[in-house]
Amino acid sequence: MKRIYEFVCDCGQRTESLTDYETDSVQCLCGGLAHRVISAPSFNLEGWSGNFPSAYGRFEHRHTEKLKAEQKANS
């Protein structure tokens, strides 16, 4: 099964490649040999709650803010 892995060349250039798990190195764009490195995962968290984004979470946040604004306007 192929996955996207990050590779770093000896000159410092980073590249991603769709390769098999067993692949430890690939040819870099500069012609050198790039070795696979462990990289940080990429995902998006909501800034106000720290939870994963979802349609329900966005609705709930907007609804709560709207209720607070209406209560403030009525008082």
N, C-alpha and C positions, 0 to 999 in steps of 0.2 A: 504494500500500500504506500502510495506516495504522499508526502506532506511538504509543506513549505518550511524550509530551514534557512537560517541566517548564516552567512559565511563571511569571514574576514580575510583579506589578502595580506601578504607580508608588507605591502606598502600602506596598509591601513584602510583600504577601500572596503566598504561593507556592501554586500549584495544578498539577495534572497533567491532561492532556487527551489523548484519543485522536484524533489529527489526521493529515493528510497531511504529507509531508515539506516541501512548499512553504509550509505555513502558518507565518508568522512571529509572529503575534499573535492572541490570542483575547480575548473579553470576560470580564473577571474577575467574581467573585461580587459585588463591591462596586459594579460598574457601570463601572469604569475599563477601560483597555486593558492587557492583560498580554502581555509580550514573552517569546519563547522564550529560555531560557538553557541553557548546558551544565551538566549536573549529574553528580555522581559516580555510577558504576554501583553497584548493590547486589548483593552476593554474600556467601556465608558460607564462611569458612575454619575448619578445625579449629584449636583453640587450641594443641594440643600438638605438631602437626606442621607446620602451615602449608599443608597440602594441602587440596584440595577434599574435602568429606565424601562418603563412600560406605559402603555396607553392608560391603564387604570391609575397608575401613580400620578401621571400628569393631570388627569381629570380630577383626582382627589385633591391635589395641591391647588389647582385653579378654583375648584369649588370652595375649598376652605378659605382661600384669600377673598373670594367674592362675598362669602357670608360675613367675614370680618369687616369688609368695607361697608356692606349694607348695615350692619349693626352699629358701626361708628357713625354713619350718616343719619341713622334714625335716633341716635341718643343726643 
